[in-house]
């Protein structure tokens, strides 16, 4: 066997997916088009992984020649899949980064309903951590900074348009009042 085929050139991920407690797909990204090219093959793989892991207390599994690290929370299961030769610690750091980043944007409420309500943020986070299967970031604070997320700020999708317009008008009114006062003081001097 050729030793160079066992050494990855970069830390890579084959797939990331999140399943609910029934094994249904909520999010999945496959980075190797040859691994499971059809949706049916992907769902079969996810079902096999779920059946093997949903009752286990471990954090790592080996299935179909893949190294799989996973974590569960309330009614969600998070999976990061790599090749059999991939470093389990690197895969685990990706999983932990994904989980911690999601925990921040979901305000520590990592459950199915909240995840579905914030899917655009979930996809952004996954894309900041992994690009084309290459691990870009494993620090949750860096990921949150890159997606411009602030814990105390509600995203626009959670606000009504009227609230957004009202806030902008209030800011504009404050600026105008401030400008009027400055003009008034400059005239009086």
C-alpha positions, 0 to 999 in steps of 0.5 A: 500500500502506498503511504502517501495515500494515507496522509491527507494534505489538509484536514478535510471533512467528508460531510456534516449533518444534523438530524432530529431525534427521529433520524430525519435530516435537518441540515446536511452538506456533503463535500465529496461528490463521489462519496454518496452522489445521490440523495437516496445514498446520502439518506441511507448513510445518515439512517445507518449512522443514526441507527448506530449512534442514537443510543450510544454514549460514545463520541466517535464511530466507524462506519462504511470506512468513515470516521464519524464524530457526533454529539447530541443535544435535547432533540438534535444529533450533530455529525461530522464525517471524515475519512478513516485516516482523518484525525479524530481530534480535528473532526471533534474540534470541528464538531465542538466549534459547530455546536458552540457557535450554534449554542451562541446564536440559539442563546443556549437553546440548542433544540430542533425548533430554534434551529429551524427558526435560525437556519440561515445562521446555521448555514452561515456558521457551517460555511465559515467552519468548512469550505469545500471540505477543508477546515477553515476555523475551529474557534467558535468566537472567530466564527461568530465574529466572521458572521457578524453575530452579536448576542444582544442584537436581534436579527432583522428576521426576528423584527417586524418591518415596522419595528425596523423602520421605527428604530431608523426613524428614531435614530434619524430624529435624534440626529436632526435634533442634535443638528438643530441644537448645534445650529441654534448654539452657533447662532446664539454665539 
